[in-house]
Amino acid sequence: FQTSGSTGQAKWIALRKEALLLSARAVNTWLDVDAGSVWGLALPIGHVGGFGVVARSYVAGCGFSEYEGKWDAVRFAEWMESKAVTHVSLVPTQVHDLLAAGLKGGPSLRAVVVGGGRLANKVGQVARDAGWPVLASFGMTEACSQVATQRMDSLDRLYADCPLELLPIWDLEQTEEGLLRLRGETLFAGTVEGGKYHVREGEWFTTSDRVAVSGRAIVPLGRADTMVKVMGELVDVEAVERHFMEVAAGRVPEGGFAVVALPDGRREHELVGVFEGEEVAICVEDYNRQVPGVERIERWCVVAVFPRAELGKIRKGELREEVIDRS
């Protein structure tokens, strides 16, 4: 499977069939999937999150249905109800589309696993109130999809996107730098880069994800490669984006804003805001009044369309180059 390549060059991850099936069994157990369940596929099968859905229905011997055609929230909701789907995996953008269309979850639906990005607490609770039983998850291609996911009994409480409990198939460690390390039978076998296959070495895999750890629960803190120095202080670009979207809620569409960090001779890095389609300058002003100087957005620009991966993630490397070309 190819990684999203959101921050750099994409690469291919080799996964063993046995690892995919073991991951599928673990996820099914975690989500109370049985022979009477129906897994719905609404993600590309060429992505590990989509392929994982097929594997889960196979090992459970349960129902399976694939949503076909271009994504359309209304048609998706109709398909879910007509097929009596009980379990489905979605990305945050799809959840936002369902809520924006005022759609309700059907009576058969038991779990909506949200991966590929964080679903804000306010949005997650709105989704649950609308009958979409969203469960936050954290995963990666190198791990055959899910690493940590909320339990089914969390649906009885208010939605919170973290902490997330590790599935039993995983052992974890934390490096001195705060990076998550994983060990388990569902880790990838190797990678293909530059036309050459490289076997994974050792039991443990050190990810690029910063986490806080409490027992077997983690709080994702963003990727190490999103940290930059501004005037001698480390700033998390992803955290800046999340804070900006909280300030701009209702004024900037979800996924319609990004931040890129460009080298700057005086400040080390300059934070540049990028709007998709239309700028909302007043939001930048409101945001800058609430944050310390090192986290302020120094300037902003507009692009017609963000370069995105198949599941909607913004390709930050390509966006950064586009912003540089405009400078």
KEMIRO-569562 format. One record per residue (C-alpha): residue number from 1; residue in one letter; x, y, z. Coordinates in nm, 2 decimals. Each point is the difference from the previous one (the first is absolute). Example, Ala and Ser with C-alpha at 12.3 -4.5 7.8 and 13.67 -1.06 7.14 Angstrom:
     i   aa       xx       yy       zz
     1    A     1.23    -0.45     0.78
     2    S     0.14     0.34    -0.07
! end
This chain:
     i   aa       xx       yy       zz
     1    F     0.00     0.00     0.00
     2    Q     0.12     0.35    -0.07
     3    T     0.02     0.25     0.28
     4    S    -0.19     0.33    -0.03
     5    G     0.32     0.20    -0.05
     6    S    -0.15     0.30     0.17
     7    T     0.33     0.14     0.13
     8    G     0.25    -0.15    -0.24
     9    Q     0.07    -0.25    -0.27
    10    A    -0.25    -0.29    -0.01
    11    K     0.13    -0.35     0.05
    12    W    -0.14    -0.35    -0.02
    13    I    -0.06    -0.21     0.31
    14    A     0.01    -0.38    -0.02
    15    L    -0.25    -0.18     0.22
    16    R    -0.03    -0.38     0.06
    17    K    -0.34    -0.16    -0.07
    18    E     0.02    -0.16     0.35
    19    A     0.05     0.34     0.16
    20    L    -0.30     0.15    -0.18
    21    L    -0.22    -0.29     0.11
    22    L     0.13     0.03     0.36
    23    S    -0.07     0.37     0.01
    24    A    -0.35    -0.07    -0.14
    25    R    -0.08    -0.25     0.27
    26    A     0.12     0.24     0.27
    27    V    -0.21     0.29    -0.13
    28    N    -0.31    -0.22    -0.03
    29    T     0.04    -0.11     0.36
    30    W     0.05     0.36     0.11
    31    L    -0.31     0.12    -0.18
    32    D    -0.23    -0.29     0.09
    33    V    -0.03    -0.12    -0.36
    34    D    -0.17    -0.34    -0.04
    35    A    -0.15    -0.21    -0.29
    36    G    -0.31     0.22     0.00
    37    S     0.19     0.32    -0.05
    38    V     0.03     0.18    -0.33
    39    W     0.33     0.18    -0.08
    40    G    -0.05     0.29    -0.25
    41    L     0.29     0.11    -0.22
    42    A     0.01     0.37    -0.08
    43    L     0.38     0.04    -0.03
    44    P     0.23    -0.08    -0.29
    45    I     0.10    -0.37     0.00
    46    G     0.35     0.10    -0.10
    47    H     0.04     0.17     0.34
    48    V     0.07    -0.22     0.30
    49    G    -0.30     0.14     0.18
    50    G    -0.23    -0.11    -0.28
    51    F     0.17    -0.34    -0.06
    52    G    -0.03    -0.06     0.38
    53    V    -0.38     0.02    -0.02
    54    V     0.00    -0.28    -0.26
    55    A     0.23    -0.21     0.22
    56    R    -0.22     0.05     0.30
    57    S    -0.32    -0.11    -0.17
    58    Y     0.20    -0.31    -0.13
    59    V     0.12    -0.12     0.33
    60    A    -0.33     0.07     0.18
    61    G    -0.20    -0.18    -0.28
    62    C    -0.24     0.29     0.02
    63    G    -0.18     0.22    -0.25
    64    F     0.19     0.25    -0.22
    65    S    -0.12     0.28    -0.23
    66    E     0.21     0.24    -0.20
    67    Y    -0.12     0.36    -0.07
    68    E     0.06     0.06    -0.37
    69    G     0.05     0.32    -0.20
    70    K     0.11     0.35     0.09
    71    W    -0.04     0.10     0.36
    72    D    -0.34     0.16     0.07
    73    A    -0.11     0.04     0.36
    74    V    -0.38    -0.04    -0.07
    75    R     0.05    -0.31    -0.23
    76    F     0.24    -0.15     0.26
    77    A    -0.25     0.03     0.28
    78    E    -0.27    -0.16    -0.22
    79    W     0.24    -0.28    -0.08
    80    M     0.08    -0.06     0.36
    81    E    -0.36    -0.03     0.10
    82    S    -0.09    -0.22    -0.30
    83    K     0.28    -0.25     0.07
    84    A    -0.06     0.01     0.38
    85    V     0.37     0.08     0.06
    86    T     0.11    -0.04     0.36
    87    H     0.37     0.09    -0.02
    88    V     0.18     0.24    -0.23
    89    S     0.34     0.19    -0.01
    90    L     0.00     0.37    -0.11
    91    V     0.23     0.29    -0.01
    92    P    -0.08     0.33     0.18
    93    T    -0.09     0.18    -0.33
    94    Q    -0.27    -0.26    -0.06
    95    V    -0.15     0.05     0.34
    96    H     0.00     0.38    -0.05
    97    D    -0.19    -0.05    -0.33
    98    L    -0.26    -0.22     0.17
    99    L    -0.07     0.26     0.27
   100    A     0.01     0.29    -0.25
   101    A    -0.28    -0.18    -0.19
   102    G    -0.20    -0.04     0.31
   103    L     0.00    -0.38    -0.03
   104    K    -0.08    -0.24     0.28
   105    G     0.16    -0.34     0.07
   106    G    -0.23    -0.30    -0.08
   107    P    -0.14    -0.24     0.27
   108    S     0.24    -0.29    -0.09
   109    L     0.32     0.20     0.04
   110    R     0.21    -0.10     0.30
   111    A     0.35     0.15    -0.06
   112    V     0.16     0.26    -0.22
   113    V     0.38    -0.02     0.03
   114    V     0.15     0.34    -0.09
   115    G     0.36    -0.02    -0.11
   116    G     0.24     0.19    -0.22
   117    G    -0.01     0.31     0.21
   118    R    -0.15     0.14     0.32
   119    L    -0.37     0.08     0.03
   120    A    -0.05     0.30     0.23
   121    N    -0.19    -0.07     0.33
   122    K    -0.28     0.24    -0.08
   123    V    -0.05    -0.16    -0.35
   124    G     0.02    -0.35     0.14
   125    Q    -0.27     0.07     0.26
   126    V    -0.23     0.16    -0.27
   127    A     0.06    -0.32    -0.20
   128    R    -0.10    -0.23     0.28
   129    D    -0.31     0.21     0.08
   130    A    -0.10    -0.04    -0.37
   131    G     0.02    -0.38     0.03
   132    W     0.35    -0.05    -0.14
   133    P     0.18    -0.20     0.27
   134    V     0.35     0.13    -0.07
   135    L     0.31    -0.15     0.16
   136    A     0.33     0.17    -0.02
   137    S     0.29    -0.21    -0.12
   138    F     0.37     0.02    -0.06
   139    G     0.18    -0.21    -0.26
   140    M     0.25    -0.02    -0.28
   141    T     0.08    -0.20    -0.31
   142    E     0.30    -0.16     0.17
   143    A    -0.23    -0.15     0.26
   144    C    -0.26    -0.15    -0.23
   145    S    -0.24     0.29     0.10
   146    Q    -0.12     0.03     0.36
   147    V     0.24     0.04     0.29
   148    A    -0.22     0.17     0.26
   149    T    -0.38     0.04    -0.01
   150    Q    -0.27     0.11     0.25
   151    R    -0.20    -0.28     0.15
   152    M    -0.36    -0.06    -0.09
   153    D    -0.11     0.09     0.36
   154    S     0.14     0.35    -0.05
   155    L    -0.32     0.07    -0.22
   156    D    -0.18     0.03     0.33
   157    R     0.21     0.30     0.10
   158    L     0.07     0.34    -0.16
   159    Y     0.22    -0.02    -0.30
   160    A     0.37     0.08     0.05
   161    D     0.26    -0.06    -0.27
   162    C     0.25    -0.13     0.26
   163    P     0.14    -0.18     0.19
   164    L    -0.01    -0.31    -0.22
   165    E     0.06    -0.35     0.13
   166    L     0.24    -0.23    -0.18
   167    L    -0.14    -0.32    -0.15
   168    P     0.12    -0.31     0.18
   169    I     0.22    -0.11    -0.29
   170    W     0.25     0.29     0.07
   171    D     0.28     0.07     0.24
   172    L     0.11     0.36     0.03
   173    E     0.30     0.20     0.12
   174    Q     0.08     0.37    -0.01
   175    T     0.34     0.14    -0.11
   176    E     0.17     0.27     0.19
   177    E    -0.12     0.24    -0.27
   178    G    -0.36    -0.10     0.07
   179    L    -0.04    -0.22    -0.31
   180    L    -0.22    -0.30    -0.01
   181    R     0.17    -0.34    -0.04
   182    L    -0.21    -0.31    -0.09
   183    R     0.06    -0.37     0.02
   184    G    -0.25    -0.26    -0.13
   185    E    -0.06    -0.28    -0.26
   186    T    -0.19     0.24    -0.23
   187    L     0.29     0.23    -0.07
   188    F     0.11     0.04    -0.36
   189    A     0.25    -0.23    -0.16
   190    G     0.20     0.26    -0.19
   191    T    -0.01     0.30    -0.23
   192    V     0.06     0.07    -0.36
   193    E     0.19     0.32    -0.07
   194    G     0.18     0.10    -0.32
   195    G    -0.09    -0.33    -0.16
   196    K     0.17    -0.21     0.28
   197    Y    -0.16    -0.21     0.27
   198    H     0.13     0.05     0.35
   199    V    -0.08    -0.25     0.27
   200    R    -0.11     0.14     0.34
   201    E     0.26    -0.08     0.27
   202    G    -0.06    -0.06     0.36
   203    E    -0.32    -0.06     0.21
   204    W    -0.07     0.37     0.07
   205    F    -0.11     0.27    -0.25
   206    T     0.06     0.36     0.09
   207    T    -0.27     0.21    -0.15
   208    S     0.02     0.38    -0.08
   209    D    -0.30     0.06     0.23
   210    R     0.03     0.19     0.33
   211    V    -0.22    -0.14     0.27
   212    A    -0.08     0.03     0.37
   213    V    -0.03    -0.34     0.16
   214    S    -0.20    -0.11     0.31
   215    G     0.01    -0.38     0.04
   216    R    -0.14    -0.14    -0.33
   217    A    -0.17     0.33    -0.10
   218    I     0.15     0.26    -0.22
   219    V    -0.07     0.36    -0.09
   220    P     0.14     0.08    -0.35
   221    L     0.19     0.33     0.00
   222    G     0.08     0.03    -0.37
   223    R     0.29    -0.11    -0.21
   224    A     0.36     0.08     0.08
   225    D     0.04     0.14    -0.35
   226    T    -0.26     0.27     0.06
   227    M     0.21     0.16     0.27
   228    V     0.20     0.31    -0.11
   229    K     0.22     0.26     0.18
   230    V    -0.14     0.35     0.01
   231    M     0.23     0.26     0.18
   232    G     0.16    -0.29     0.19
   233    E    -0.32    -0.16     0.11
   234    L    -0.15    -0.33    -0.12
   235    V    -0.35     0.05    -0.16
   236    D    -0.23    -0.27    -0.11
   237    V    -0.15     0.09    -0.34
   238    E    -0.29    -0.25     0.04
   239    A    -0.09     0.15     0.33
   240    V     0.00     0.35    -0.15
   241    E    -0.24    -0.13    -0.27
   242    R    -0.23    -0.15     0.26
   243    H    -0.01     0.31     0.21
   244    F    -0.06     0.22    -0.30
   245    M    -0.30    -0.22    -0.11
   246    E    -0.14     0.03     0.36
   247    V     0.01     0.38    -0.03
   248    A    -0.13    -0.01    -0.36
   249    A    -0.28    -0.26     0.07
   250    G    -0.30     0.08    -0.22
   251    R     0.19     0.24    -0.21
   252    V     0.26    -0.22    -0.17
   253    P    -0.11    -0.34    -0.14
   254    E     0.15    -0.30     0.17
   255    G     0.31    -0.09    -0.20
   256    G     0.01     0.33    -0.17
   257    F     0.30     0.14     0.18
   258    A     0.36    -0.11     0.04
   259    V     0.33     0.13     0.14
   260    V     0.34    -0.04    -0.16
   261    A     0.33     0.10     0.16
   262    L     0.25     0.17    -0.23
   263    P     0.37     0.08     0.09
   264    D     0.05     0.35     0.12
   265    G     0.33     0.17     0.06
   266    R    -0.11     0.19     0.31
   267    R    -0.26    -0.22     0.16
   268    E     0.14    -0.34    -0.12
   269    H    -0.34    -0.09    -0.13
   270    E    -0.30     0.20    -0.11
   271    L    -0.35    -0.14     0.04
   272    V    -0.21     0.05    -0.31
   273    G    -0.37    -0.06    -0.01
   274    V    -0.16    -0.14    -0.32
   275    F    -0.37     0.02    -0.07
   276    E    -0.17    -0.22    -0.26
   277    G    -0.22     0.19    -0.23
   278    E    -0.07     0.31     0.20
   279    E     0.19     0.19     0.28
   280    V    -0.16     0.11     0.32
   281    A     0.26     0.25     0.12
   282    I    -0.20     0.10     0.31
   283    C     0.05    -0.36     0.14
   284    V     0.38     0.05    -0.02
   285    E    -0.03     0.32     0.19
   286    D    -0.22    -0.16     0.27
   287    Y     0.24    -0.29     0.03
   288    N     0.31     0.21     0.02
   289    R    -0.14     0.20     0.29
   290    Q    -0.04    -0.32     0.21
   291    V     0.35    -0.16    -0.05
   292    P     0.36     0.07     0.09
   293    G     0.22     0.17    -0.26
   294    V     0.17    -0.33    -0.11
   295    E    -0.33    -0.15    -0.09
   296    R    -0.14     0.29    -0.20
   297    I    -0.07    -0.03    -0.37
   298    E     0.22     0.26    -0.16
   299    R    -0.17     0.00    -0.34
   300    W    -0.25    -0.20    -0.21
   301    C    -0.10    -0.08    -0.35
   302    V    -0.27    -0.18    -0.20
   303    V     0.02    -0.30    -0.23
   304    A    -0.28    -0.13    -0.21
   305    V     0.02    -0.36     0.12
   306    F     0.23    -0.17     0.25
   307    P     0.21    -0.30    -0.13
   308    R    -0.15    -0.30     0.18
   309    A     0.07    -0.37     0.04
   310    E    -0.27    -0.25    -0.08
   311    L    -0.17     0.02     0.34
   312    G     0.00     0.38     0.00
   313    K     0.32     0.07     0.20
   314    I     0.17     0.31    -0.12
   315    R     0.34    -0.07    -0.16
   316    K     0.20     0.25     0.21
   317    G     0.32    -0.04    -0.20
   318    E    -0.17     0.09    -0.33
   319    L    -0.20     0.29     0.16
   320    R     0.32     0.14     0.15
   321    E     0.17     0.00    -0.34
   322    E    -0.30     0.18    -0.15
   323    V     0.02     0.27     0.27
   324    I     0.37     0.04    -0.06
   325    D    -0.06     0.04    -0.37
   326    R    -0.25     0.28     0.08
   327    S     0.24     0.18     0.24
! end
